[in-house]
Amino acid sequence: MLKVVSNWLTKTNKQHICDGCGRTFPKSTVMERCNILNTETKKFDISYCCETCQILTRHYCPNGGEYEIGQFAKEASHYENTGELL
């Protein structure tokens, strides 16, 4: 099981891939950074999420559920084009 230990908005120092939609964002993009603990292995990981996917993950995973990298690619495109959630 994964547990978010801390999260905050940050302006990136280099390009990062959004874990929600799988898109690459350039340096200086404001993204949410999450420090994540795998409670089974006790290892930490870092996740970055773009502004759109911050909205989508809170909608589709309201209790902090896990998702695959790039899982929200279709939803992100739809939301950015229409302003509506699928």
N, C-alpha and C positions, 0 to 999 in steps of 0.2 A: 504494500500500500504506500502511496505517496502522500506526503504531508507538506504543505506550504509553511515554511518556517518564518519567512519574511518576504515582503514584496513592497516595491515602490516604483515611482515613475523616474526614469533617468533619460538623459540625452546621451545616446550611444557614442562611444569613442571610435568605433569601427563599424563596418556593416554587420548585420545580424539577420538570421533567418527567424521569422515569426513561427513559433511552435503551433499556433492555431491554424494559419492558412498556408504555411510553407513558403511564403514569398520572402525575397531578400530585400532588406531595407538598408539604405545608405547610412553612412556615418552622420551623426547629429540628428537622427530621428528620435523623437520622444517615444519610448517604449516602456512597458511594464516589465520589470525584472523580478523574477521570483527565485528565491533560494528554496530548493525542494529537497526533503529528506526521504529516502526510501527506507521505510521503517523495518523492512525485512533484512536488507543488506547493511543498513546504517551508513550508506554513502549519500553524499550530497551531490546535487546537480543544479544547474542554472538554466532557467527558461526565460525566453523573451517573447513578448506578446505585443502586437501592433495595436493601435487605438481601436480599430474595428473589431479585432478578435477579443479585446477586453470586454466589449459589449456582448459579443456572441458567446464567449465562454461563460459569462455570468447568466446568460439567458438559457443556454442549453445544458449547463452543468451548475445549477444553482447551489448545490451542496458541495462544490469543489470536486466533482467527479473527474476521473481521468479521461483523457482523449488522446488520440494518435496525432503525431506531427502532420500537419497539413489537412487534418480532418475537416476544417471549416473553409476550405478554399472556395467551394461553390457558394456557400452562404455569405462569405465575405464579399465576393463579387456582386452577388444579388443585393446585399445590403448597401454597398457603396453606390450602386446604380439606381436603386429605388428608394432607399431609406427605410425599407420594410424588412422585417425578419421573416424567414421562410417558416 
